[in-house]
Amino acid sequence: MATLLLLRHGRTTANADGILAGDLPVELDEVGVAQAEQARGRLAGLPLAVVVSSPLVRCKQTLELALPGVVPVAEEGLRECGYGEWSGRSLKELADNPLWSTVQHHPAAVVFPGGEAMAAMANRAVTAVRAWDARITESHGPDAVWLACSHGDVIKAIVADALGMHLDLFQRISVEPSSVTAIRYTPQRPFVLRVNDTGTPVSALLHKHRPPAEETAESDAVLGGGA
């Protein structure tokens, strides 16, 4: 079967400010632009059969820098989770909301006020990438490589499915801006080849403090994937 590369968009102004962007049209900041340009070097020369993307502007900007000249196909299934009334609010503020604990410990039960259920987001994302993978394998052969650009929580949900993990455990996965995750689906099981690869030295894996704008409880995952 084909090999899927999942690319998270680069850092945005919302990530930098600790804001949950959701469907808002936030753009890459200077760091995000540099991250996308670094991804270009890591992706250079890959014979990508197809490139698909969330329709949101931050993913489009990332691909324009990482894969110049490539025209991605917009895929609604890869759109950011619909956070509803939580979109545009600070993570610090949201961490005091009673629903935050459910987001951390039982995300499969979460329906964001005025927005989407996390389980629905996971289902649409997994359905989209599996359908694309099957089509690409059929049309381009089992050695094909294709890329999908999306968002932190969306990619985490896809990885959780590939690992056979319940969605309630997906907060244990980290997907940083401009990171690459690789999955190869087969008739029997997916193989997770790489997760959250940013191309940085091993020293970068050591504990890093969150930006002040993102600070919540130490064990909490940053909704949306963080900066």
Contacts in CASP RR format, 6 or more apart in sequence:
PFRMAT RR
TARGET T0000
AUTHOR 0000-0000-0000
METHOD contacts of the structure
MODEL  1
MATLLLLRHGRTTANADGILAGDLPVELDEVGVAQAEQARGRLAGLPLAV
VVSSPLVRCKQTLELALPGVVPVAEEGLRECGYGEWSGRSLKELADNPLW
STVQHHPAAVVFPGGEAMAAMANRAVTAVRAWDARITESHGPDAVWLACS
HGDVIKAIVADALGMHLDLFQRISVEPSSVTAIRYTPQRPFVLRVNDTGT
PVSALLHKHRPPAEETAESDAVLGGGA
1 133 0 8 1.000
1 137 0 8 1.000
1 142 0 8 1.000
1 184 0 8 1.000
1 185 0 8 1.000
1 186 0 8 1.000
1 187 0 8 1.000
2 49 0 8 1.000
2 133 0 8 1.000
2 136 0 8 1.000
2 137 0 8 1.000
2 140 0 8 1.000
2 141 0 8 1.000
2 142 0 8 1.000
2 143 0 8 1.000
2 144 0 8 1.000
2 145 0 8 1.000
2 146 0 8 1.000
2 184 0 8 1.000
2 185 0 8 1.000
3 144 0 8 1.000
3 145 0 8 1.000
3 146 0 8 1.000
3 182 0 8 1.000
3 183 0 8 1.000
3 184 0 8 1.000
3 193 0 8 1.000
4 129 0 8 1.000
4 132 0 8 1.000
4 133 0 8 1.000
4 146 0 8 1.000
4 147 0 8 1.000
4 148 0 8 1.000
4 182 0 8 1.000
4 183 0 8 1.000
4 184 0 8 1.000
4 185 0 8 1.000
5 43 0 8 1.000
5 46 0 8 1.000
5 48 0 8 1.000
5 145 0 8 1.000
5 146 0 8 1.000
5 147 0 8 1.000
5 148 0 8 1.000
5 180 0 8 1.000
5 181 0 8 1.000
5 182 0 8 1.000
6 129 0 8 1.000
6 147 0 8 1.000
6 148 0 8 1.000
6 149 0 8 1.000
6 150 0 8 1.000
6 155 0 8 1.000
6 158 0 8 1.000
6 159 0 8 1.000
6 180 0 8 1.000
6 181 0 8 1.000
6 182 0 8 1.000
6 183 0 8 1.000
7 39 0 8 1.000
7 43 0 8 1.000
7 62 0 8 1.000
7 63 0 8 1.000
7 66 0 8 1.000
7 147 0 8 1.000
7 148 0 8 1.000
7 149 0 8 1.000
7 150 0 8 1.000
7 178 0 8 1.000
7 179 0 8 1.000
7 180 0 8 1.000
8 149 0 8 1.000
8 150 0 8 1.000
8 151 0 8 1.000
8 152 0 8 1.000
8 155 0 8 1.000
8 175 0 8 1.000
8 176 0 8 1.000
8 177 0 8 1.000
8 178 0 8 1.000
8 179 0 8 1.000
8 181 0 8 1.000
9 28 0 8 1.000
9 36 0 8 1.000
9 54 0 8 1.000
9 56 0 8 1.000
9 58 0 8 1.000
9 59 0 8 1.000
9 61 0 8 1.000
9 62 0 8 1.000
9 149 0 8 1.000
9 150 0 8 1.000
9 151 0 8 1.000
9 177 0 8 1.000
9 178 0 8 1.000
10 28 0 8 1.000
10 31 0 8 1.000
10 32 0 8 1.000
10 35 0 8 1.000
10 36 0 8 1.000
10 58 0 8 1.000
10 62 0 8 1.000
10 177 0 8 1.000
10 178 0 8 1.000
11 28 0 8 1.000
11 29 0 8 1.000
11 31 0 8 1.000
11 32 0 8 1.000
11 35 0 8 1.000
11 177 0 8 1.000
11 178 0 8 1.000
11 227 0 8 1.000
12 21 0 8 1.000
12 26 0 8 1.000
12 27 0 8 1.000
12 28 0 8 1.000
12 29 0 8 1.000
12 32 0 8 1.000
12 58 0 8 1.000
12 177 0 8 1.000
13 26 0 8 1.000
13 27 0 8 1.000
13 28 0 8 1.000
13 29 0 8 1.000
14 20 0 8 1.000
14 21 0 8 1.000
14 24 0 8 1.000
14 26 0 8 1.000
14 88 0 8 1.000
15 21 0 8 1.000
15 29 0 8 1.000
15 177 0 8 1.000
15 225 0 8 1.000
15 226 0 8 1.000
15 227 0 8 1.000
16 29 0 8 1.000
16 31 0 8 1.000
16 211 0 8 1.000
16 213 0 8 1.000
16 227 0 8 1.000
17 90 0 8 1.000
17 213 0 8 1.000
18 90 0 8 1.000
18 91 0 8 1.000
18 92 0 8 1.000
18 211 0 8 1.000
18 213 0 8 1.000
18 214 0 8 1.000
18 226 0 8 1.000
18 227 0 8 1.000
19 26 0 8 1.000
19 88 0 8 1.000
19 89 0 8 1.000
19 90 0 8 1.000
19 91 0 8 1.000
19 213 0 8 1.000
20 83 0 8 1.000
20 86 0 8 1.000
20 87 0 8 1.000
20 88 0 8 1.000
20 89 0 8 1.000
20 90 0 8 1.000
20 91 0 8 1.000
20 94 0 8 1.000
20 223 0 8 1.000
20 224 0 8 1.000
21 58 0 8 1.000
21 80 0 8 1.000
21 87 0 8 1.000
21 88 0 8 1.000
21 224 0 8 1.000
22 80 0 8 1.000
22 81 0 8 1.000
22 82 0 8 1.000
22 83 0 8 1.000
22 84 0 8 1.000
22 86 0 8 1.000
22 87 0 8 1.000
22 88 0 8 1.000
22 224 0 8 1.000
23 56 0 8 1.000
23 79 0 8 1.000
23 80 0 8 1.000
23 82 0 8 1.000
23 83 0 8 1.000
23 84 0 8 1.000
23 87 0 8 1.000
24 87 0 8 1.000
24 88 0 8 1.000
25 56 0 8 1.000
25 57 0 8 1.000
26 57 0 8 1.000
26 58 0 8 1.000
27 57 0 8 1.000
27 58 0 8 1.000
27 61 0 8 1.000
28 36 0 8 1.000
28 58 0 8 1.000
28 61 0 8 1.000
28 62 0 8 1.000
31 177 0 8 1.000
32 62 0 8 1.000
32 177 0 8 1.000
32 178 0 8 1.000
33 61 0 8 1.000
33 65 0 8 1.000
35 177 0 8 1.000
35 178 0 8 1.000
36 61 0 8 1.000
36 62 0 8 1.000
36 63 0 8 1.000
36 64 0 8 1.000
36 65 0 8 1.000
36 66 0 8 1.000
36 178 0 8 1.000
37 65 0 8 1.000
37 66 0 8 1.000
38 178 0 8 1.000
38 199 0 8 1.000
39 62 0 8 1.000
39 65 0 8 1.000
39 66 0 8 1.000
39 178 0 8 1.000
39 180 0 8 1.000
40 65 0 8 1.000
40 66 0 8 1.000
40 67 0 8 1.000
40 68 0 8 1.000
42 180 0 8 1.000
42 199 0 8 1.000
43 66 0 8 1.000
43 67 0 8 1.000
43 147 0 8 1.000
43 180 0 8 1.000
46 145 0 8 1.000
46 147 0 8 1.000
47 145 0 8 1.000
48 67 0 8 1.000
48 70 0 8 1.000
48 145 0 8 1.000
48 146 0 8 1.000
48 147 0 8 1.000
49 136 0 8 1.000
49 139 0 8 1.000
49 140 0 8 1.000
49 144 0 8 1.000
49 145 0 8 1.000
49 146 0 8 1.000
50 73 0 8 1.000
50 132 0 8 1.000
50 136 0 8 1.000
50 140 0 8 1.000
50 146 0 8 1.000
50 147 0 8 1.000
51 63 0 8 1.000
51 67 0 8 1.000
51 70 0 8 1.000
51 71 0 8 1.000
51 72 0 8 1.000
51 73 0 8 1.000
51 146 0 8 1.000
51 147 0 8 1.000
51 148 0 8 1.000
51 149 0 8 1.000
52 72 0 8 1.000
52 73 0 8 1.000
52 74 0 8 1.000
52 75 0 8 1.000
52 78 0 8 1.000
52 132 0 8 1.000
52 146 0 8 1.000
52 147 0 8 1.000
52 148 0 8 1.000
52 149 0 8 1.000
53 59 0 8 1.000
53 60 0 8 1.000
53 63 0 8 1.000
53 72 0 8 1.000
53 73 0 8 1.000
53 74 0 8 1.000
53 75 0 8 1.000
53 78 0 8 1.000
53 148 0 8 1.000
53 149 0 8 1.000
53 150 0 8 1.000
54 74 0 8 1.000
54 75 0 8 1.000
54 77 0 8 1.000
54 78 0 8 1.000
54 79 0 8 1.000
54 80 0 8 1.000
54 149 0 8 1.000
54 150 0 8 1.000
54 151 0 8 1.000
54 154 0 8 1.000
55 74 0 8 1.000
55 75 0 8 1.000
55 76 0 8 1.000
55 79 0 8 1.000
56 79 0 8 1.000
56 80 0 8 1.000
56 151 0 8 1.000
59 78 0 8 1.000
59 149 0 8 1.000
59 150 0 8 1.000
59 151 0 8 1.000
60 72 0 8 1.000
62 149 0 8 1.000
62 178 0 8 1.000
63 70 0 8 1.000
63 72 0 8 1.000
63 149 0 8 1.000
66 178 0 8 1.000
67 147 0 8 1.000
72 149 0 8 1.000
75 128 0 8 1.000
75 132 0 8 1.000
75 148 0 8 1.000
76 124 0 8 1.000
76 128 0 8 1.000
77 124 0 8 1.000
77 125 0 8 1.000
77 127 0 8 1.000
77 128 0 8 1.000
78 125 0 8 1.000
78 128 0 8 1.000
78 129 0 8 1.000
78 148 0 8 1.000
78 149 0 8 1.000
78 150 0 8 1.000
78 151 0 8 1.000
78 154 0 8 1.000
79 151 0 8 1.000
79 154 0 8 1.000
80 150 0 8 1.000
80 151 0 8 1.000
80 153 0 8 1.000
80 154 0 8 1.000
80 224 0 8 1.000
81 112 0 8 1.000
81 116 0 8 1.000
81 118 0 8 1.000
81 121 0 8 1.000
81 151 0 8 1.000
81 153 0 8 1.000
81 154 0 8 1.000
81 224 0 8 1.000
82 112 0 8 1.000
82 115 0 8 1.000
82 116 0 8 1.000
82 121 0 8 1.000
83 112 0 8 1.000
83 115 0 8 1.000
83 116 0 8 1.000
83 223 0 8 1.000
84 112 0 8 1.000
84 113 0 8 1.000
84 114 0 8 1.000
84 115 0 8 1.000
84 116 0 8 1.000
85 112 0 8 1.000
85 113 0 8 1.000
85 114 0 8 1.000
85 115 0 8 1.000
86 94 0 8 1.000
86 112 0 8 1.000
86 113 0 8 1.000
86 223 0 8 1.000
90 213 0 8 1.000
91 213 0 8 1.000
91 214 0 8 1.000
91 216 0 8 1.000
91 222 0 8 1.000
91 223 0 8 1.000
91 226 0 8 1.000
92 213 0 8 1.000
92 214 0 8 1.000
92 215 0 8 1.000
92 216 0 8 1.000
94 100 0 8 1.000
94 223 0 8 1.000
95 216 0 8 1.000
95 217 0 8 1.000
95 220 0 8 1.000
99 110 0 8 1.000
99 112 0 8 1.000
99 113 0 8 1.000
100 216 0 8 1.000
100 220 0 8 1.000
100 223 0 8 1.000
102 109 0 8 1.000
102 110 0 8 1.000
103 110 0 8 1.000
103 118 0 8 1.000
103 171 0 8 1.000
103 223 0 8 1.000
104 171 0 8 1.000
104 219 0 8 1.000
104 220 0 8 1.000
104 221 0 8 1.000
105 168 0 8 1.000
106 168 0 8 1.000
107 118 0 8 1.000
107 167 0 8 1.000
107 168 0 8 1.000
107 170 0 8 1.000
107 171 0 8 1.000
108 118 0 8 1.000
108 119 0 8 1.000
108 166 0 8 1.000
108 167 0 8 1.000
108 168 0 8 1.000
109 119 0 8 1.000
110 117 0 8 1.000
110 118 0 8 1.000
110 119 0 8 1.000
111 117 0 8 1.000
111 118 0 8 1.000
112 118 0 8 1.000
118 153 0 8 1.000
118 157 0 8 1.000
118 167 0 8 1.000
119 167 0 8 1.000
121 153 0 8 1.000
121 154 0 8 1.000
121 157 0 8 1.000
122 157 0 8 1.000
122 158 0 8 1.000
122 160 0 8 1.000
122 161 0 8 1.000
122 167 0 8 1.000
122 170 0 8 1.000
125 150 0 8 1.000
125 154 0 8 1.000
125 157 0 8 1.000
125 158 0 8 1.000
126 157 0 8 1.000
126 158 0 8 1.000
126 161 0 8 1.000
129 148 0 8 1.000
129 158 0 8 1.000
129 183 0 8 1.000
130 185 0 8 1.000
132 146 0 8 1.000
132 148 0 8 1.000
133 146 0 8 1.000
133 185 0 8 1.000
136 144 0 8 1.000
136 146 0 8 1.000
137 144 0 8 1.000
140 146 0 8 1.000
150 158 0 8 1.000
151 224 0 8 1.000
151 225 0 8 1.000
152 175 0 8 1.000
152 224 0 8 1.000
152 225 0 8 1.000
152 226 0 8 1.000
153 170 0 8 1.000
153 223 0 8 1.000
153 224 0 8 1.000
153 225 0 8 1.000
155 175 0 8 1.000
155 181 0 8 1.000
156 170 0 8 1.000
156 171 0 8 1.000
156 173 0 8 1.000
156 175 0 8 1.000
156 225 0 8 1.000
157 167 0 8 1.000
157 170 0 8 1.000
158 181 0 8 1.000
158 183 0 8 1.000
159 170 0 8 1.000
159 173 0 8 1.000
159 175 0 8 1.000
159 181 0 8 1.000
159 183 0 8 1.000
159 192 0 8 1.000
159 195 0 8 1.000
160 166 0 8 1.000
160 167 0 8 1.000
160 169 0 8 1.000
160 170 0 8 1.000
160 173 0 8 1.000
161 190 0 8 1.000
162 183 0 8 1.000
162 185 0 8 1.000
162 190 0 8 1.000
162 191 0 8 1.000
162 192 0 8 1.000
163 190 0 8 1.000
163 192 0 8 1.000
165 172 0 8 1.000
171 221 0 8 1.000
172 221 0 8 1.000
173 195 0 8 1.000
173 196 0 8 1.000
174 196 0 8 1.000
174 225 0 8 1.000
175 181 0 8 1.000
175 195 0 8 1.000
175 196 0 8 1.000
175 225 0 8 1.000
176 196 0 8 1.000
176 198 0 8 1.000
176 225 0 8 1.000
176 226 0 8 1.000
177 226 0 8 1.000
177 227 0 8 1.000
178 198 0 8 1.000
179 196 0 8 1.000
179 197 0 8 1.000
179 198 0 8 1.000
180 194 0 8 1.000
180 197 0 8 1.000
180 198 0 8 1.000
181 192 0 8 1.000
181 194 0 8 1.000
181 195 0 8 1.000
181 196 0 8 1.000
181 197 0 8 1.000
182 192 0 8 1.000
182 193 0 8 1.000
182 194 0 8 1.000
182 197 0 8 1.000
183 190 0 8 1.000
183 191 0 8 1.000
183 192 0 8 1.000
183 193 0 8 1.000
184 190 0 8 1.000
184 191 0 8 1.000
184 193 0 8 1.000
185 191 0 8 1.000
198 204 0 8 1.000
210 216 0 8 1.000
210 222 0 8 1.000
211 227 0 8 1.000
214 222 0 8 1.000
214 226 0 8 1.000
214 227 0 8 1.000
216 222 0 8 1.000
END
